[in-house]
């Protein structure tokens, strides 16, 4: 039996959730994941969709396995073009700390 080691709260292996705004409504989850995968391991990528229409709301989230790789992706991808739109990339606010209209 092989048991995988579990690393918890390690400064060397922390994950980071990244907010990506101004996405093209036609951008797919796979496209978003591929853009970030150039900088390291992507553990998840999600494009937020309207629950009634199923249409993209133009923003999403990417989670990367390594904080340093995530910071590199943010620095490299912020204010760059993806699928014909200039995207905004920044660390996501923790749940409950939403900005904007709340």
HUWO-V177065 format. One record per run of one state. SS is the DSSP state (hx for helix, st for strand, lp for the rest). FROM is the first residue (numbers start at 0). LEN is the number of residues. Records with the same first field share a line. If there is no record, write none. Layout:
SS=FROM-LEN + FROM-LEN
//
This chain:
lp=0-15 + 21-7 + 37-4 + 49-6 + 64-2 + 77-3 + 82-2 + 86-1 + 91-11
st=15-6 + 41-8 + 55-9 + 80-2 + 84-2 + 87-4
hx=28-9 + 66-11
//
